[in-house]
Amino acid sequence: MNQLAKMLEQLRGNTSDYEITQRVLTQAIIQVLQSQRILGEILLQVPRRVVQEQDAILGLFWQKDQIELRVVPQKLAELRSDEVVILLEHEALHLLWQHPLRYANSPTPELVQLATDIAVNQYLPEVPRETMTLEKLQRYLHRRILSHQDSSSYLRLLKNLSDQDKQKLQRKKERGTGKNTQAKPSQVIQETHQGWQLGNAQPAFGIQQLRLAQLKKILHQAYMNTPKKDRGLLPGDILTTLLKPQINNRFNWQQLISRQVETLAAGREEAAYRFNRRQPWRMELPGSVSRLVPRVLVFVDNSGSVTDDELEKLLSQISYLANSDHLPVEVYPFDARVHSEHYQRVENGKRVIFHRVGGGGTSFQCIFDFLHDRHINPTNSLVVIMTDGWGEQKINPYNFHQVDWLVTGSVTDLSLQRPVGRILSLKKEIK
């Protein structure tokens, strides 16, 4: 029997002892630190309060501008030690994605609970009982649903369900939670989102800003307290979220890229030089041609002058760009040459795997030679070059004009005398 299990035995013998309850939570968080370091660091910073009345064992609640974890000792004592650990990890993931703030006073709290649980449970080896999972949702709806999406994507899916599917989902949910049946004493609701809701009270803008600042502080501190060796084990989605408090919610360079890609969007357009296939005898009707599918190619400077920390943050931002805009992105490391053997394609929730390749000098010409040799079409391709800016002064861009230079320092650091495309500094985003 482990230490946590022994403490739970003590709690079962005296559920009115608040000190034992706090020791149980502390020991459980120690176990979380051993298995999921970042989640344990998040939990360490959240105040814990023992209460007698609550509709579930654990829950995150707002106390003015502070988030706190509330627990009912009588209900906590009914859990096994592994269930306590999983439940705490589940709560930490809600905090990681700022769910209590993002969905405060949502008009559809039941759908929010389903969507957020689906999102966080995908990162747990086991899930709390009675919580919704992606597998359950797919089984209930008899359809495949993309994994590792943001909770907002799952919420949008649930809101757009037909009335028949919503009723079917509700019946399945009630059956799973024991509603409308004789509930057994062991059937205790493990987690509640009730603390995210504020009833008729709408928080003032100032309070919301304080809450946001507090959550960002918790996440930033948790990231800083996590050793670098453990950071490398984090999924890309989590790493990106942890880095977001240090950068803007939506980077200027990402907005720029999104707008540029829109001009290259796939589809069909009218062409006066083509016959209308349906009515070819009517010369006044234009035909149509297929617009080319856009390609976004990102080249990441792996030369010795770019630090590992800068590389890690740049790669996490690429993942955020690809997954937030549902945009497939091709990523190539380069220094004096393009290391195409280490090419990565990022889409549908995938992340960029961080590892340094090469490390020699920097050549920008090798990028355009690579594009030219591979016969990449300049008219439907956007080239993004992430670099510290130090390279040659002149290049032959062939006919590539859709180029974004994302420089880690100042825009004046780019060594090229007449660069094609646009130059944007990432100095503020990678502090």
C-alpha positions as CSV (number, residue, x, y, z in Angstrom):
1,M,0.0,0.0,0.0
2,N,1.5,3.4,-1.0
3,Q,1.6,6.5,1.1
4,L,-1.4,8.0,-0.5
5,A,-3.5,4.9,0.0
6,K,-2.6,4.9,3.7
7,M,-3.6,8.5,4.1
8,L,-7.0,7.8,2.4
9,E,-7.5,5.0,5.0
10,Q,-6.9,7.5,7.7
11,L,-9.4,9.9,6.1
12,R,-12.0,7.3,6.0
13,G,-11.7,6.9,9.7
14,N,-12.1,10.6,10.3
15,T,-13.6,12.6,7.4
16,S,-14.1,15.6,9.6
17,D,-10.4,16.1,10.0
18,Y,-9.6,18.9,7.5
19,E,-5.8,18.5,8.1
20,I,-5.8,14.9,6.9
21,T,-7.8,16.0,3.8
22,Q,-5.1,18.6,3.0
23,R,-2.4,16.0,3.5
24,V,-4.1,13.6,1.1
25,L,-4.3,16.3,-1.6
26,T,-0.6,17.2,-1.0
27,Q,0.5,13.6,-1.3
28,A,-1.6,13.1,-4.4
29,I,0.0,16.2,-6.0
30,I,3.5,14.8,-5.2
31,Q,2.5,11.7,-7.2
32,V,1.3,14.0,-10.0
33,L,4.7,15.7,-10.0
34,Q,6.4,12.4,-10.4
35,S,4.3,11.4,-13.5
36,Q,3.2,14.7,-15.1
37,R,5.6,17.3,-13.8
38,I,4.0,20.3,-15.4
39,L,0.5,19.4,-14.1
40,G,1.9,19.0,-10.6
41,E,3.5,22.4,-10.8
42,I,0.2,23.9,-11.8
43,L,-1.6,22.3,-8.9
44,L,1.0,23.4,-6.4
45,Q,0.1,27.1,-7.0
46,V,-3.7,26.7,-6.7
47,P,-5.2,27.3,-3.2
48,R,-7.1,24.3,-1.8
49,R,-10.3,24.6,0.3
50,V,-12.1,21.8,2.2
51,V,-15.9,22.2,2.1
52,Q,-18.9,20.2,3.3
53,E,-21.5,21.0,0.6
54,Q,-20.7,20.5,-3.1
55,D,-22.3,18.4,-5.9
56,A,-19.0,16.6,-6.6
57,I,-15.8,15.4,-5.0
58,L,-13.6,18.1,-6.6
59,G,-14.2,21.3,-8.4
60,L,-12.5,24.5,-9.5
61,F,-14.2,27.6,-8.2
62,W,-13.7,31.4,-8.6
63,Q,-13.3,33.3,-5.3
64,K,-13.3,36.9,-6.6
65,D,-10.3,37.0,-8.9
66,Q,-8.6,33.9,-7.6
67,I,-9.2,30.3,-8.7
68,E,-9.3,27.6,-6.0
69,L,-9.7,23.9,-5.8
70,R,-12.5,22.8,-3.5
71,V,-12.9,19.3,-2.1
72,V,-15.5,17.4,0.0
73,P,-13.6,15.0,2.4
74,Q,-16.4,12.6,2.9
75,K,-16.6,12.0,-0.9
76,L,-12.8,12.1,-1.4
77,A,-12.5,9.2,1.1
78,E,-14.5,7.0,-1.2
79,L,-11.9,7.1,-4.0
80,R,-8.9,4.9,-4.6
81,S,-5.5,6.5,-4.6
82,D,-5.1,6.2,-8.4
83,E,-8.5,7.8,-8.9
84,V,-7.5,10.8,-6.8
85,V,-4.3,11.3,-8.9
86,I,-6.2,11.1,-12.2
87,L,-8.9,13.5,-11.0
88,L,-6.2,16.1,-10.0
89,E,-4.5,15.7,-13.4
90,H,-7.9,16.3,-15.0
91,E,-8.4,19.5,-13.1
92,A,-4.9,20.7,-13.9
93,L,-5.5,20.3,-17.6
94,H,-8.7,22.4,-17.3
95,L,-6.5,25.1,-15.8
96,L,-3.8,24.7,-18.5
97,W,-6.4,25.6,-21.2
98,Q,-8.0,28.2,-19.0
99,H,-11.4,26.6,-19.3
100,P,-12.8,28.1,-16.0
101,L,-12.1,31.6,-17.5
102,R,-13.0,31.0,-21.1
103,Y,-16.4,29.4,-20.3
104,A,-17.4,31.5,-17.3
105,N,-21.2,32.0,-17.5
106,S,-21.6,30.1,-20.7
107,P,-25.2,29.9,-21.9
108,T,-24.7,26.1,-22.5
109,P,-22.9,24.8,-19.4
110,E,-23.8,21.2,-20.1
111,L,-22.3,21.2,-23.6
112,V,-19.2,23.1,-22.2
113,Q,-18.7,20.3,-19.6
114,L,-18.8,17.7,-22.4
115,A,-16.6,19.6,-24.8
116,T,-13.9,20.5,-22.2
117,D,-13.9,17.0,-20.7
118,I,-13.4,15.5,-24.2
119,A,-10.5,17.8,-24.8
120,V,-8.6,17.2,-21.6
121,N,-9.3,13.5,-21.2
122,Q,-7.2,12.8,-24.4
123,Y,-4.1,13.6,-22.4
124,L,-4.8,11.2,-19.6
125,P,-3.9,7.5,-19.4
126,E,-7.1,6.9,-17.5
127,V,-10.1,9.2,-17.1
128,P,-12.4,10.1,-14.1
129,R,-15.6,8.1,-14.0
130,E,-18.7,9.6,-15.7
131,T,-16.7,12.2,-17.7
132,M,-17.1,12.3,-21.4
133,T,-14.4,11.1,-23.7
134,L,-13.8,11.3,-27.5
135,E,-14.2,7.5,-27.8
136,K,-17.6,7.7,-26.1
137,L,-18.8,10.6,-28.3
138,Q,-17.8,8.7,-31.4
139,R,-19.6,5.6,-30.3
140,Y,-22.7,7.6,-29.4
141,L,-22.8,9.5,-32.7
142,H,-21.5,6.7,-34.9
143,R,-19.0,9.0,-36.6
144,R,-15.3,9.7,-36.6
145,I,-14.2,12.9,-34.9
146,L,-10.8,14.5,-35.1
147,S,-8.6,14.0,-32.0
148,H,-6.6,16.6,-30.0
149,Q,-8.6,19.6,-31.0
150,D,-9.3,22.6,-28.8
151,S,-12.4,22.4,-26.6
152,S,-14.0,25.2,-28.7
153,S,-14.0,22.8,-31.7
154,Y,-15.8,20.1,-29.8
155,L,-18.3,22.7,-28.4
156,R,-19.1,23.9,-31.9
157,L,-19.6,20.3,-33.0
158,L,-22.0,19.6,-30.1
159,K,-24.0,22.8,-30.7
160,N,-24.4,21.9,-34.4
161,L,-25.8,18.4,-33.6
162,S,-29.3,17.7,-34.8
163,D,-32.0,17.6,-32.1
164,Q,-32.2,13.8,-32.5
165,D,-28.5,13.4,-31.9
166,K,-28.7,15.8,-28.9
167,Q,-31.5,13.7,-27.3
168,K,-29.6,10.5,-28.0
169,L,-26.5,12.0,-26.4
170,Q,-28.4,13.2,-23.4
171,R,-30.0,9.7,-22.9
172,K,-26.6,8.0,-23.0
173,K,-25.2,10.6,-20.6
174,E,-28.0,10.1,-18.1
175,R,-27.6,6.4,-18.3
176,G,-23.9,6.7,-17.7
177,T,-24.2,9.0,-14.7
178,G,-27.0,6.9,-13.1
179,K,-29.7,9.6,-13.4
180,N,-33.3,8.4,-13.5
181,T,-32.1,5.2,-11.7
182,Q,-31.5,4.1,-8.2
183,A,-28.0,5.5,-7.6
184,K,-25.6,3.3,-5.5
185,P,-23.7,4.9,-2.6
186,S,-20.5,4.5,-4.6
187,Q,-21.8,6.4,-7.6
188,V,-20.5,9.8,-6.6
189,I,-20.0,12.6,-9.1
190,Q,-16.2,13.0,-9.2
191,E,-15.9,16.5,-10.8
192,T,-18.0,19.6,-11.2
193,H,-17.8,22.6,-13.5
194,Q,-20.4,24.5,-11.4
195,G,-17.7,26.8,-10.0
196,W,-17.1,28.2,-13.5
197,Q,-20.7,29.6,-13.5
198,L,-21.6,32.8,-11.7
199,G,-25.4,32.7,-11.9
200,N,-26.9,36.0,-12.8
201,A,-23.7,37.9,-11.8
202,Q,-21.7,39.0,-14.8
203,P,-18.0,39.7,-13.8
204,A,-16.7,43.2,-14.5
205,F,-14.1,43.6,-17.2
206,G,-11.5,44.5,-14.5
207,I,-12.2,41.3,-12.6
208,Q,-11.9,39.3,-15.8
209,Q,-8.5,40.9,-16.5
210,L,-7.3,40.0,-13.0
211,R,-8.4,36.4,-13.4
212,L,-6.6,36.2,-16.8
213,A,-3.5,37.6,-15.3
214,Q,-3.6,35.2,-12.4
215,L,-4.1,32.2,-14.6
216,K,-1.2,33.3,-16.9
217,K,1.0,33.7,-13.9
218,I,0.2,30.2,-12.7
219,L,1.0,28.7,-16.1
220,H,4.1,30.7,-16.7
221,Q,5.5,29.8,-13.2
222,A,4.6,26.2,-13.7
223,Y,6.6,26.2,-17.0
224,M,9.6,27.9,-15.4
225,N,9.6,25.4,-12.5
226,T,9.5,22.5,-15.0
227,P,13.1,21.3,-15.8
228,K,14.1,21.5,-19.4
229,K,14.4,17.7,-19.7
230,D,10.7,17.4,-18.7
231,R,9.6,20.2,-21.1
232,G,10.9,18.1,-24.0
233,L,8.4,15.4,-23.1
234,L,5.4,17.6,-23.3
235,P,2.9,17.2,-26.2
236,G,3.1,20.1,-28.7
237,D,-0.4,21.4,-27.8
238,I,0.5,21.7,-24.2
239,L,3.9,23.3,-24.9
240,T,2.2,25.9,-27.2
241,T,-0.4,26.7,-24.5
242,L,2.3,27.2,-21.9
243,L,4.2,29.5,-24.2
244,K,1.2,31.6,-25.1
245,P,1.2,33.6,-21.8
246,Q,4.5,35.0,-22.9
247,I,3.3,36.1,-26.3
248,N,0.2,37.7,-27.8
249,N,-2.9,35.5,-28.1
250,R,-2.7,35.9,-31.9
251,F,0.6,36.9,-33.4
252,N,0.9,39.6,-36.0
253,W,2.9,37.3,-38.2
254,Q,0.2,34.6,-38.0
255,Q,-2.5,37.1,-39.0
256,L,-0.3,38.1,-41.9
257,I,0.2,34.5,-43.0
258,S,-3.5,33.7,-42.7
259,R,-4.5,36.7,-44.8
260,Q,-1.9,35.7,-47.5
261,V,-3.1,32.1,-47.6
262,E,-6.6,33.3,-48.1
263,T,-5.6,34.9,-51.4
264,L,-4.3,31.5,-52.5
265,A,-7.3,29.5,-51.3
266,A,-8.4,26.5,-53.2
267,G,-11.6,26.5,-55.3
268,R,-12.6,27.5,-58.8
269,E,-12.6,30.9,-60.5
270,E,-14.2,32.2,-63.7
271,A,-12.1,32.3,-66.9
272,A,-13.2,34.1,-70.0
273,Y,-10.8,32.1,-72.2
274,R,-12.5,28.8,-71.3
275,F,-15.8,27.5,-72.7
276,N,-18.7,26.9,-70.2
277,R,-18.8,23.1,-70.1
278,R,-22.5,22.9,-69.4
279,Q,-23.5,25.3,-72.2
280,P,-20.6,25.5,-74.6
281,W,-22.7,27.0,-77.4
282,R,-23.3,30.2,-75.3
283,M,-20.1,32.2,-76.0
284,E,-21.0,34.9,-73.5
285,L,-20.8,32.5,-70.5
286,P,-17.3,32.2,-69.0
287,G,-15.9,28.8,-68.1
288,S,-14.0,28.0,-64.9
289,V,-10.6,26.7,-63.9
290,S,-9.3,25.1,-60.7
291,R,-7.5,27.4,-58.4
292,L,-4.3,25.9,-57.1
293,V,-4.2,24.5,-53.6
294,P,-1.9,26.7,-51.5
295,R,1.3,25.4,-50.0
296,V,3.0,26.9,-46.9
297,L,6.6,26.0,-46.6
298,V,8.4,27.0,-43.4
299,F,12.2,27.0,-43.3
300,V,13.7,27.2,-39.7
301,D,17.2,28.4,-39.2
302,N,19.3,25.8,-37.4
303,S,22.6,27.6,-37.7
304,G,24.8,27.9,-34.6
305,S,23.8,31.5,-34.0
306,V,20.1,30.5,-33.1
307,T,19.8,29.2,-29.6
308,D,17.9,26.0,-28.6
309,D,15.5,28.1,-26.6
310,E,14.7,30.3,-29.6
311,L,14.3,27.2,-31.8
312,E,11.9,25.5,-29.4
313,K,9.7,28.6,-29.1
314,L,9.7,29.1,-32.9
315,L,8.6,25.5,-33.5
316,S,5.8,25.7,-31.0
317,Q,4.5,28.8,-32.8
318,I,4.5,26.9,-36.1
319,S,2.3,24.2,-34.4
320,Y,-0.1,26.8,-33.2
321,L,-0.3,28.4,-36.6
322,A,-1.0,25.1,-38.3
323,N,-3.6,23.8,-35.8
324,S,-5.5,27.0,-35.1
325,D,-6.0,27.7,-38.8
326,H,-6.4,24.1,-39.9
327,L,-3.6,24.7,-42.3
328,P,-1.1,22.0,-43.4
329,V,2.4,23.4,-43.1
330,E,5.7,21.9,-44.4
331,V,8.7,22.5,-42.1
332,Y,12.3,22.2,-43.3
333,P,15.4,22.9,-41.1
334,F,18.3,24.7,-42.8
335,D,21.7,26.2,-42.2
336,A,24.1,26.2,-45.1
337,R,21.8,23.7,-46.9
338,V,18.1,22.6,-46.6
339,H,18.0,19.4,-44.6
340,S,15.0,17.9,-46.5
341,E,15.6,14.5,-45.0
342,H,14.3,16.0,-41.7
343,Y,11.1,17.4,-43.3
344,Q,8.0,17.5,-41.2
345,R,4.3,18.0,-42.2
346,V,2.2,19.6,-39.5
347,E,-1.6,19.3,-39.6
348,N,-4.7,18.0,-37.7
349,G,-3.3,18.5,-34.2
350,K,0.2,17.2,-34.9
351,R,3.1,19.0,-33.4
352,V,6.6,19.9,-34.6
353,I,9.2,17.7,-33.0
354,F,12.1,19.7,-31.6
355,H,15.6,18.6,-32.5
356,R,18.5,20.6,-33.8
357,V,19.8,19.6,-37.3
358,G,23.1,20.9,-38.7
359,G,24.4,23.9,-36.9
360,G,26.8,25.4,-39.4
361,G,26.7,28.7,-41.2
362,T,23.6,30.3,-42.7
363,S,22.7,30.4,-46.4
364,F,19.4,31.9,-47.7
365,Q,20.2,31.0,-51.3
366,C,20.0,27.3,-50.5
367,I,16.3,27.8,-49.7
368,F,15.5,29.3,-53.1
369,D,17.7,26.8,-54.9
370,F,15.8,24.0,-53.1
371,L,12.4,25.5,-54.2
372,H,13.6,25.9,-57.8
373,D,15.1,22.4,-58.0
374,R,11.9,20.9,-56.6
375,H,9.8,22.8,-59.1
376,I,7.7,24.4,-56.4
377,N,5.1,26.7,-58.0
378,P,5.7,30.3,-56.9
379,T,2.2,31.4,-57.7
380,N,0.5,29.2,-55.1
381,S,3.3,28.9,-52.5
382,L,4.0,30.9,-49.4
383,V,7.5,30.7,-48.1
384,V,8.2,31.5,-44.4
385,I,11.8,31.8,-43.3
386,M,12.5,31.9,-39.5
387,T,16.0,33.1,-38.9
388,D,18.3,35.3,-36.8
389,G,19.0,37.3,-40.0
390,W,22.7,36.6,-40.4
391,G,23.5,35.3,-43.9
392,E,24.6,36.6,-47.3
393,Q,23.8,40.0,-48.7
394,K,22.5,39.0,-52.2
395,I,20.4,36.1,-53.4
396,N,18.5,34.9,-56.5
397,P,14.9,34.3,-55.4
398,Y,13.9,32.9,-58.8
399,N,10.3,34.1,-59.1
400,F,9.3,33.7,-55.4
401,H,7.7,36.9,-54.1
402,Q,5.3,35.5,-51.5
403,V,8.1,35.4,-48.8
404,D,7.8,36.3,-45.1
405,W,11.1,36.8,-43.2
406,L,10.5,36.2,-39.5
407,V,13.6,37.6,-37.7
408,T,14.3,36.7,-34.1
409,G,15.8,40.1,-33.5
410,S,15.2,43.4,-35.1
411,V,14.2,43.7,-38.8
412,T,17.5,45.5,-39.4
413,D,19.3,42.3,-38.5
414,L,18.5,40.7,-41.9
415,S,21.7,40.7,-43.9
416,L,20.1,40.8,-47.3
417,Q,20.3,44.2,-49.1
418,R,17.1,43.8,-51.1
419,P,15.0,41.0,-49.7
420,V,11.9,39.9,-51.5
421,G,8.6,39.8,-49.5
422,R,8.0,41.1,-46.0
423,I,10.2,41.3,-42.9
424,L,8.7,41.0,-39.4
425,S,10.5,40.9,-36.1
426,L,9.7,38.1,-33.6
427,K,11.6,39.9,-30.8
428,K,8.6,40.5,-28.7
429,E,7.1,37.1,-29.2
430,I,10.1,35.0,-28.1
431,K,11.1,36.7,-24.8
